[in-house]
């Protein structure tokens, strides 16, 4: 796989195993994000400073998240960004999805926080994580089957989520 370092991905039955390091951004980071979204059973948490369109504004990702949102009443998709203005100004498929399905897909804003230097995270359920360091085009890692690593990142996401807020800019105006 181009841009990926060590590790193995996948078995013949569709299960994902192994740790992959040295993942380049935006590709194949986008492929790994889609893998996590497509294999999520109940939860997906997405932490991204700008929700970069090259990775997160794709029809395939929106399709995977739409399917997840419709899978169960307990499904929860949470997206946390630092600035919502570009999403509103330029348009974004995940913003449209959050507006269409507000009880399943929640998008909130956290402009600054000492625990969030700007890294990007995709967390699936409680056992899969994709990580990219702040201001980096490489050096990401993918752990599709690590409860311990995922728990650490999920705790950080939960803390950031509690500090975030819904932005009036993200609401659809009804005239």
Secondary structure, DSSP 8 states (H G I E B T S, - for coil): -TT--SS----TTS---SEEEEE-TTTTHHHHHHHHHHH-SSEEEEE-SS--HHHHS-HHHHHHHHHHHHH-TT-EEEEEES--HHHHHH--HHHHHHHHTTTTEEEEE----TT-SS-EEEEETTTEEEEE-TT-SS-EEEETT-HHHHHHHHHHHHHHHHH-B--GGGS----
